[in-house]
Amino acid sequence: MAVIVRDAGAEQLSAIEDLEQLCFSLPWTLEQLKSQLPDDRHEFLVALDDAGTLLGYVGMMHILDEGYISNVAVSPEARRQGIGRLLIRTLLDRAEKLELSFVTLEVRESNAPAIALYSGFGFLPVGRRKKYYERPAEDAILMTNMMK
């Protein structure tokens, strides 16, 4: 299966919303997702198969030289096939071109696969946000990649 990573567009918003609802207990609304579409402050990437089916997405807001990853999601059927790795790698390449000093994110403390993925890209735990997540209530691990 060929996988293409490219900027998200309005034509993917419905599929992104569906995947968001499938992956998260408190999914973002369509309007919130729309606000993340690529512009001068946002990178929003989708991974598509050769038929154009959404496999996953990642979003990042950047201000000055700081990057904040908002969401990372991969379709359950496409997991463990390198899609998340490809999305994160592509996003970090963009962060490098934007000359960001660091990129940071939050991850559920129980999400060992995601923590392992991020650690593999140089993200290190730098803090904890108590009861950051709901449904179920759980702490978030704050992880940061110092780009420079």
MDTraj code that builds the backbone (N, CA, C; nanometers):
import mdtraj as md
import numpy as np

residues = "MET ALA VAL ILE VAL ARG ASP ALA GLY ALA GLU GLN LEU SER ALA ILE GLU ASP LEU GLU GLN LEU CYS PHE SER LEU PRO TRP THR LEU GLU GLN LEU LYS SER GLN LEU PRO ASP ASP ARG HIS GLU PHE LEU VAL ALA LEU ASP ASP ALA GLY THR LEU LEU GLY TYR VAL GLY MET MET HIS ILE LEU ASP GLU GLY TYR ILE SER ASN VAL ALA VAL SER PRO GLU ALA ARG ARG GLN GLY ILE GLY ARG LEU LEU ILE ARG THR LEU LEU ASP ARG ALA GLU LYS LEU GLU LEU SER PHE VAL THR LEU GLU VAL ARG GLU SER ASN ALA PRO ALA ILE ALA LEU TYR SER GLY PHE GLY PHE LEU PRO VAL GLY ARG ARG LYS LYS TYR TYR GLU ARG PRO ALA GLU ASP ALA ILE LEU MET THR ASN MET MET LYS".split()
xyz = np.array([
    [0.0842, -0.1181, 0.0000],
    [0.0000, 0.0000, 0.0000],
    [0.0883, 0.1239, 0.0000],
    [0.0649, 0.2119, -0.0936],
    [0.1357, 0.3394, -0.0986],
    [0.0673, 0.4374, -0.0044],
    [0.1470, 0.5151, 0.0674],
    [0.0942, 0.6147, 0.1596],
    [0.1489, 0.7505, 0.1191],
    [0.0597, 0.8474, 0.1096],
    [0.0971, 0.9840, 0.0757],
    [0.0656, 1.0720, 0.1957],
    [0.1622, 1.1544, 0.2359],
    [0.1390, 1.2538, 0.3405],
    [0.1382, 1.3897, 0.2732],
    [0.0329, 1.4665, 0.3010],
    [0.0213, 1.5997, 0.2425],
    [-0.0596, 1.6891, 0.3348],
    [-0.0637, 1.8170, 0.2998],
    [-0.1446, 1.9103, 0.3778],
    [-0.2903, 1.8675, 0.3753],
    [-0.3548, 1.8784, 0.4906],
    [-0.4985, 1.8522, 0.4978],
    [-0.5720, 1.9624, 0.4232],
    [-0.6838, 1.9252, 0.3657],
    [-0.7688, 2.0216, 0.2978],
    [-0.9119, 2.0059, 0.3436],
    [-0.9929, 2.1034, 0.3065],
    [-1.1341, 2.1012, 0.3462],
    [-1.2023, 1.9718, 0.3025],
    [-1.1565, 1.9131, 0.1931],
    [-1.2186, 1.7904, 0.1422],
    [-1.1972, 1.6707, 0.2337],
    [-1.1003, 1.6772, 0.3249],
    [-1.0775, 1.5677, 0.4193],
    [-1.1461, 1.5897, 0.5543],
    [-1.2048, 1.7060, 0.5775],
    [-1.2561, 1.7378, 0.7109],
    [-1.3593, 1.6379, 0.7623],
    [-1.4468, 1.5916, 0.6780],
    [-1.5485, 1.4955, 0.7226],
    [-1.4834, 1.3651, 0.7691],
    [-1.3870, 1.3151, 0.6928],
    [-1.3167, 1.1921, 0.7308],
    [-1.2323, 1.2140, 0.8556],
    [-1.1714, 1.3320, 0.8680],
    [-1.0931, 1.3644, 0.9870],
    [-1.1848, 1.3676, 1.1089],
    [-1.3016, 1.4286, 1.0944],
    [-1.3980, 1.4334, 1.2046],
    [-1.4394, 1.2921, 1.2458],
    [-1.4649, 1.2061, 1.1485],
    [-1.5023, 1.0672, 1.1794],
    [-1.3912, 0.9961, 1.2556],
    [-1.2674, 1.0125, 1.2117],
    [-1.1546, 0.9482, 1.2785],
    [-1.1339, 1.0072, 1.4183],
    [-1.1517, 1.1363, 1.4314],
    [-1.1416, 1.2029, 1.5617],
    [-1.2415, 1.1411, 1.6602],
    [-1.3639, 1.1207, 1.6154],
    [-1.4675, 1.0627, 1.7017],
    [-1.4364, 0.9170, 1.7361],
    [-1.3745, 0.8475, 1.6447],
    [-1.3384, 0.7079, 1.6676],
    [-1.2229, 0.6938, 1.7677],
    [-1.1308, 0.7908, 1.7658],
    [-1.0073, 0.7774, 1.8439],
    [-1.0090, 0.8452, 1.9803],
    [-1.0950, 0.9447, 2.0003],
    [-1.0862, 1.0241, 2.1229],
    [-1.2186, 1.0276, 2.1975],
    [-1.2102, 1.0250, 2.3307],
    [-1.3312, 1.0272, 2.4134],
    [-1.3968, 1.1653, 2.4147],
    [-1.3212, 1.2694, 2.3910],
    [-1.3748, 1.4057, 2.3779],
    [-1.3257, 1.4627, 2.2459],
    [-1.3851, 1.4192, 2.1353],
    [-1.3357, 1.4605, 2.0038],
    [-1.3566, 1.6088, 1.9770],
    [-1.2684, 1.6632, 1.8950],
    [-1.2828, 1.8010, 1.8509],
    [-1.4020, 1.8098, 1.7560],
    [-1.4645, 1.9252, 1.7535],
    [-1.5763, 1.9483, 1.6619],
    [-1.5234, 1.9770, 1.5219],
    [-1.6129, 1.9727, 1.4267],
    [-1.5760, 2.0042, 1.2888],
    [-1.5183, 2.1455, 1.2802],
    [-1.5782, 2.2406, 1.3512],
    [-1.5276, 2.3790, 1.3498],
    [-1.3876, 2.3879, 1.4097],
    [-1.3630, 2.3148, 1.5175],
    [-1.2293, 2.3153, 1.5766],
    [-1.1277, 2.2556, 1.4793],
    [-1.1647, 2.1477, 1.4142],
    [-1.0750, 2.0862, 1.3163],
    [-1.0499, 2.1807, 1.1991],
    [-1.1528, 2.2462, 1.1530],
    [-1.1405, 2.3414, 1.0415],
    [-1.0413, 2.4523, 1.0766],
    [-1.0408, 2.4945, 1.2026],
    [-0.9497, 2.6017, 1.2455],
    [-0.8036, 2.5580, 1.2418],
    [-0.7788, 2.4294, 1.2298],
    [-0.6428, 2.3765, 1.2271],
    [-0.5856, 2.3629, 1.0864],
    [-0.6683, 2.3861, 0.9849],
    [-0.6189, 2.3707, 0.8475],
    [-0.4959, 2.4585, 0.8253],
    [-0.4068, 2.4149, 0.7377],
    [-0.2796, 2.4853, 0.7188],
    [-0.2972, 2.6347, 0.6884],
    [-0.2207, 2.7145, 0.7617],
    [-0.2119, 2.8579, 0.7381],
    [-0.0774, 2.9029, 0.7940],
    [-0.0621, 3.0306, 0.8235],
    [0.0683, 3.0784, 0.8704],
    [0.1006, 3.0383, 1.0139],
    [0.0064, 2.9741, 1.0845],
    [0.0305, 2.9294, 1.2211],
    [0.0053, 2.7809, 1.2425],
    [-0.0441, 2.7122, 1.1421],
    [-0.0816, 2.5711, 1.1585],
    [-0.0223, 2.4829, 1.0488],
    [0.0209, 2.3662, 1.0916],
    [0.0549, 2.2565, 1.0011],
    [-0.0477, 2.1481, 1.0321],
    [-0.1122, 2.0973, 0.9300],
    [-0.2121, 1.9920, 0.9500],
    [-0.1931, 1.8946, 0.8346],
    [-0.1433, 1.7766, 0.8665],
    [-0.1073, 1.6776, 0.7662],
    [-0.2007, 1.5577, 0.7718],
    [-0.2282, 1.5024, 0.6551],
    [-0.3045, 1.3785, 0.6465],
    [-0.2198, 1.2733, 0.5776],
    [-0.2423, 1.1479, 0.6159],
    [-0.1838, 1.0325, 0.5477],
    [-0.2991, 0.9650, 0.4738],
    [-0.2807, 0.9472, 0.3436],
    [-0.3832, 0.8877, 0.2585],
    [-0.3267, 0.7655, 0.1888],
    [-0.4116, 0.6645, 0.1680],
    [-0.3669, 0.5509, 0.0874],
    [-0.3827, 0.5876, -0.0598],
    [-0.3442, 0.4954, -0.1483],
    [-0.3462, 0.5274, -0.2912],
    [-0.4871, 0.5455, -0.3466],
    [-0.5899, 0.5078, -0.2703],
    [-0.7284, 0.5317, -0.3114],
    [-0.7829, 0.6626, -0.2530],
    [-0.6988, 0.7334, -0.1740],
    [-0.7419, 0.8589, -0.1137],
    [-0.8124, 0.8442, 0.0193],
    [-0.8102, 0.7225, 0.0761],
    [-0.8729, 0.6986, 0.2062],
    [-0.7836, 0.7520, 0.3172],
    [-0.8443, 0.8223, 0.4126],
    [-0.7697, 0.8772, 0.5256],
    [-0.7208, 0.7647, 0.6162],
    [-0.5907, 0.7643, 0.6419],
    [-0.5302, 0.6669, 0.7317],
    [-0.4957, 0.7290, 0.8667],
    [-0.4680, 0.8598, 0.8657],
    [-0.4308, 0.9280, 0.9885],
    [-0.4071, 1.0742, 0.9640],
    [-0.3846, 1.1473, 1.0732],
    [-0.3560, 1.2901, 1.0627],
    [-0.2783, 1.3364, 1.1845],
    [-0.2140, 1.4509, 1.1699],
    [-0.1429, 1.5159, 1.2789],
    [-0.1543, 1.6665, 1.2578],
    [-0.1687, 1.7390, 1.3691],
    [-0.1766, 1.8844, 1.3614],
    [-0.0787, 1.9497, 1.4561],
    [-0.0328, 2.0693, 1.4181],
    [0.0587, 2.1450, 1.5029],
    [0.0330, 2.2942, 1.4840],
    [0.0284, 2.3644, 1.5938],
    [0.0238, 2.5099, 1.5910],
    [0.1643, 2.5588, 1.6241],
    [0.2085, 2.6633, 1.5548],
    [0.3399, 2.7187, 1.5867],
    [0.3287, 2.8700, 1.6030],
    [0.3970, 2.9171, 1.7060],
    [0.4010, 3.0587, 1.7378],
    [0.5473, 3.0935, 1.7617],
    [0.5951, 3.1974, 1.6921],
    [0.7363, 3.2334, 1.6984],
    [0.8198, 3.1101, 1.6679],
    [0.9000, 3.0615, 1.7629],
    [0.9817, 2.9425, 1.7361],
    [0.9371, 2.8221, 1.8187],
    [0.8087, 2.8200, 1.8578],
    [0.7544, 2.7136, 1.9409],
    [0.6478, 2.6351, 1.8649],
    [0.6514, 2.5032, 1.8749],
    [0.5522, 2.4181, 1.8111],
    [0.4754, 2.3366, 1.9127],
    [0.3441, 2.3276, 1.8934],
    [0.2566, 2.2541, 1.9842],
    [0.1722, 2.1556, 1.9040],
    [0.1999, 2.0277, 1.9181],
    [0.1220, 1.9262, 1.8480],
    [-0.0135, 1.9149, 1.9171],
    [-0.1186, 1.9268, 1.8377],
    [-0.2545, 1.9247, 1.8931],
    [-0.3086, 1.7829, 1.8983],
    [-0.3146, 1.7155, 1.7866],
    [-0.3713, 1.5812, 1.7799],
    [-0.2914, 1.4944, 1.6841],
    [-0.2842, 1.3688, 1.7190],
    [-0.2282, 1.2660, 1.6313],
    [-0.3275, 1.1517, 1.6349],
    [-0.3719, 1.1071, 1.5193],
    [-0.4654, 0.9946, 1.5142],
    [-0.4347, 0.9076, 1.3933],
    [-0.4439, 0.7782, 1.4148],
    [-0.4292, 0.6803, 1.3068],
    [-0.5478, 0.5863, 1.3148],
    [-0.6073, 0.5587, 1.2006],
    [-0.7200, 0.4674, 1.1936],
    [-0.6825, 0.3326, 1.2553],
    [-0.7706, 0.2745, 1.3359],
    [-0.7377, 0.1457, 1.3988],
    [-0.6904, 0.0402, 1.2992],
    [-0.7482, 0.0373, 1.1797],
    [-0.7089, -0.0633, 1.0792],
    [-0.5692, -0.0376, 1.0229],
    [-0.5202, 0.0862, 1.0381],
    [-0.3900, 0.1217, 0.9803],
    [-0.2788, 0.1286, 1.0845],
    [-0.3095, 0.0974, 1.2082],
    [-0.2093, 0.1061, 1.3137],
    [-0.1042, -0.0034, 1.2992],
    [0.0135, 0.0255, 1.3544],
    [0.1281, -0.0661, 1.3540],
    [0.1794, -0.0921, 1.2125],
    [0.1577, 0.0065, 1.1248],
    [0.2075, -0.0027, 0.9875],
    [0.2998, 0.1143, 0.9532],
    [0.3392, 0.1931, 1.0553],
    [0.4310, 0.3040, 1.0325],
    [0.3649, 0.4351, 0.9944],
    [0.2329, 0.4411, 0.9968],
    [0.1624, 0.5644, 0.9575],
    [0.1914, 0.6761, 1.0582],
    [0.1781, 0.6471, 1.1868],
    [0.2069, 0.7481, 1.2889],
    [0.3505, 0.7965, 1.2798],
    [0.4419, 0.7047, 1.2601],
    [0.5838, 0.7398, 1.2466],
    [0.6054, 0.8317, 1.1272],
    [0.5426, 0.7997, 1.0147],
    [0.5557, 0.8818, 0.8943],
    [0.4984, 1.0220, 0.9164],
    [0.3842, 1.0303, 0.9827],
    [0.3236, 1.1610, 1.0107],
    [0.4127, 1.2450, 1.1025],
    [0.4631, 1.1847, 1.2096],
    [0.5486, 1.2589, 1.3033],
    [0.6784, 1.3009, 1.2353],
    [0.7396, 1.2119, 1.1595],
    [0.8638, 1.2454, 1.0879],
    [0.8416, 1.3633, 0.9933],
    [0.7331, 1.3594, 0.9173],
    [0.7036, 1.4678, 0.8231],
    [0.6778, 1.5984, 0.8972],
    [0.6057, 1.5906, 1.0084],
    [0.5784, 1.7109, 1.0868],
    [0.7074, 1.7688, 1.1447],
    [0.7963, 1.6846, 1.1955],
    [0.9229, 1.7336, 1.2497],
    [1.0125, 1.7917, 1.1410],
    [1.0054, 1.7365, 1.0202],
    [1.0783, 1.7963, 0.9073],
    [1.0273, 1.9381, 0.8818],
    [0.8968, 1.9551, 0.8890],
    [0.8394, 2.0896, 0.8717],
    [0.8819, 2.1817, 0.9852],
    [0.8825, 2.1293, 1.1070],
    [0.9239, 2.2100, 1.2222],
    [1.0682, 2.2578, 1.2047],
    [1.1513, 2.1707, 1.1504],
    [1.2905, 2.2072, 1.1249],
    [1.2987, 2.3194, 1.0214],
    [1.2213, 2.3094, 0.9143],
    [1.2203, 2.4141, 0.8110],
    [1.1673, 2.5460, 0.8656],
    [1.0765, 2.5382, 0.9621],
    [1.0226, 2.6584, 1.0258],
    [1.1187, 2.7140, 1.1319],
    [1.2303, 2.6420, 1.1549],
    [1.3313, 2.6805, 1.2525],
    [1.2742, 2.6913, 1.3934],
    [1.1874, 2.5941, 1.4278],
    [1.1316, 2.5913, 1.5619],
    [1.2382, 2.5455, 1.6613],
    [1.2376, 2.6039, 1.7803],
    [1.3321, 2.5653, 1.8845],
    [1.2902, 2.4353, 1.9519],
    [1.1589, 2.4172, 1.9654],
    [1.1091, 2.2952, 2.0268],
    [0.9688, 2.2664, 1.9766],
    [0.9305, 2.1399, 1.9916],
    [0.7942, 2.0945, 1.9641],
    [0.7506, 2.0170, 2.0876],
    [0.6285, 2.0421, 2.1338],
    [0.5808, 1.9776, 2.2550],
    [0.4421, 1.9193, 2.2337],
    [0.4039, 1.8262, 2.3205],
    [0.2731, 1.7619, 2.3114],
    [0.2361, 1.7027, 2.4464],
    [0.1088, 1.6690, 2.4610],
    [0.0615, 1.5949, 2.5768],
    [0.0170, 1.4568, 2.5300],
    [0.0364, 1.3576, 2.6158],
    [-0.0047, 1.2215, 2.5848],
    [-0.0563, 1.1565, 2.7129],
    [-0.1619, 1.0768, 2.6991],
    [-0.2134, 1.0043, 2.8168],
    [-0.1016, 0.9200, 2.8771],
    [-0.0912, 0.9233, 3.0096],
    [0.0155, 0.8477, 3.0748],
    [0.0044, 0.6971, 3.0484],
    [-0.1156, 0.6475, 3.0174],
    [-0.1337, 0.5041, 2.9916],
    [-0.1101, 0.4654, 2.8454],
    [-0.0836, 0.5624, 2.7590],
    [-0.0698, 0.5346, 2.6162],
    [0.0758, 0.4993, 2.5833],
    [0.1158, 0.3813, 2.6263],
    [0.2541, 0.3371, 2.6074],
    [0.2978, 0.3350, 2.4612],
    [0.2141, 0.2892, 2.3654],
    [0.2590, 0.2913, 2.2262],
    [0.2908, 0.4325, 2.1764],
    [0.2080, 0.5306, 2.2121],
    [0.2331, 0.6681, 2.1688],
    [0.3583, 0.7236, 2.2366],
    [0.3743, 0.6968, 2.3645],
    [0.4930, 0.7444, 2.4358],
    [0.6189, 0.6861, 2.3713],
    [0.6156, 0.5584, 2.3354],
    [0.7299, 0.4949, 2.2685],
    [0.7558, 0.5594, 2.1330],
    [0.6495, 0.5875, 2.0583],
    [0.6640, 0.6525, 1.9275],
    [0.7321, 0.7873, 1.9441],
    [0.6810, 0.8698, 2.0339],
    [0.7366, 1.0041, 2.0525],
    [0.8801, 0.9975, 2.1054],
    [0.9058, 0.9060, 2.1966],
    [1.0421, 0.8906, 2.2501],
    [1.1403, 0.8570, 2.1393],
    [1.0962, 0.7766, 2.0437],
    [1.1809, 0.7395, 1.9307],
    [1.2202, 0.8565, 1.8429],
    [1.1475, 0.9658, 1.8534],
    [1.1787, 1.0880, 1.7786],
    [1.2447, 1.1937, 1.8663],
    [1.2905, 1.1543, 1.9843],
    [1.3637, 1.2472, 2.0688],
    [1.2781, 1.3284, 2.1642],
    [1.1496, 1.2984, 2.1739],
    [1.0660, 1.3671, 2.2723],
    [1.0989, 1.3097, 2.4100],
    [1.1146, 1.3982, 2.5057],
    [1.1455, 1.3575, 2.6426],
    [1.0360, 1.4071, 2.7360],
    [1.0030, 1.3292, 2.8396],
    [0.9044, 1.3770, 2.9361],
    [0.9615, 1.4954, 3.0137],
    [0.8843, 1.6037, 3.0201],
    [0.9315, 1.7243, 3.0887],
    [0.8331, 1.7716, 3.1952],
    [0.7193, 1.7042, 3.2066],
    [0.6222, 1.7458, 3.3070],
    [0.4987, 1.6586, 3.3033],
    [0.4069, 1.6931, 3.3889],
    [0.2823, 1.6180, 3.4015],
    [0.1701, 1.7191, 3.4195],
    [0.0590, 1.6963, 3.3529],
    [-0.0608, 1.7781, 3.3711],
    [-0.1630, 1.6892, 3.4429],
    [-0.1867, 1.7197, 3.5692],
    [-0.2771, 1.6401, 3.6521],
    [-0.4199, 1.6464, 3.5972],
    [-0.4805, 1.5292, 3.5854],
    [-0.6207, 1.5152, 3.5423],
    [-0.6514, 1.5955, 3.4155],
    [-0.5568, 1.5972, 3.3234],
    [-0.5709, 1.6699, 3.1964],
    [-0.6802, 1.6087, 3.1090],
    [-0.6876, 1.4770, 3.1101],
    [-0.7851, 1.4063, 3.0267],
    [-0.9087, 1.3688, 3.1075],
    [-1.0205, 1.3598, 3.0367],
    [-1.1461, 1.3133, 3.0947],
    [-1.1894, 1.1885, 3.0181],
    [-1.2821, 1.1162, 3.0763],
    [-1.3431, 0.9986, 3.0110],
    [-1.2412, 0.8994, 2.9584],
    [-1.1606, 0.8383, 3.0360],
    [-1.1516, 0.8473, 3.1812],
    [-1.0535, 0.9574, 3.2235],
    [-1.0680, 0.9997, 3.3487],
    [-0.9764, 1.0986, 3.4047],
    [-0.8370, 1.0380, 3.4118],
    [-0.7409, 1.1165, 3.3649],
    [-0.6042, 1.0654, 3.3612],
    [-0.5077, 1.1815, 3.3456],
    [-0.3887, 1.1638, 3.4005],
    [-0.2840, 1.2644, 3.3834],
    [-0.2286, 1.2581, 3.2423],
    [-0.1760, 1.3722, 3.1982],
    [-0.1034, 1.3785, 3.0715],
    [0.0456, 1.3911, 3.1019],
    [0.1244, 1.3253, 3.0212],
    [0.2691, 1.3446, 3.0256],
    [0.3006, 1.4492, 2.9209],
    [0.3677, 1.5547, 2.9609],
    [0.4116, 1.6598, 2.8690],
    [0.5471, 1.6175, 2.8154],
    [0.5587, 1.6079, 2.6828],
    [0.6830, 1.5642, 2.6199],
    [0.7297, 1.6726, 2.5218],
    [0.8601, 1.6940, 2.5185],
    [0.9162, 1.7988, 2.4344],
    [1.0351, 1.7464, 2.3576],
    [1.0446, 1.7908, 2.2329],
    [1.1598, 1.7638, 2.1476],
    [1.2301, 1.8973, 2.1279],
    [1.3524, 1.9086, 2.1804],
    [1.4318, 2.0298, 2.1607],
    [1.4964, 2.0202, 2.0231],
    [1.4454, 2.0965, 1.9304],
    [1.4842, 2.0850, 1.7901],
    [1.6276, 2.1315, 1.7647],
    [1.6747, 2.2250, 1.8427],
    [1.8081, 2.2806, 1.8153],
    [1.9066, 2.2419, 1.9220],
])
top = md.Topology()
chain = top.add_chain()
for i, resn in enumerate(residues, 1):
    res = top.add_residue(resn, chain, resSeq=i)
    for name in ("N", "CA", "C"):
        top.add_atom(name, md.element.get_by_symbol(name[0]), res)
traj = md.Trajectory(xyz[None], top)
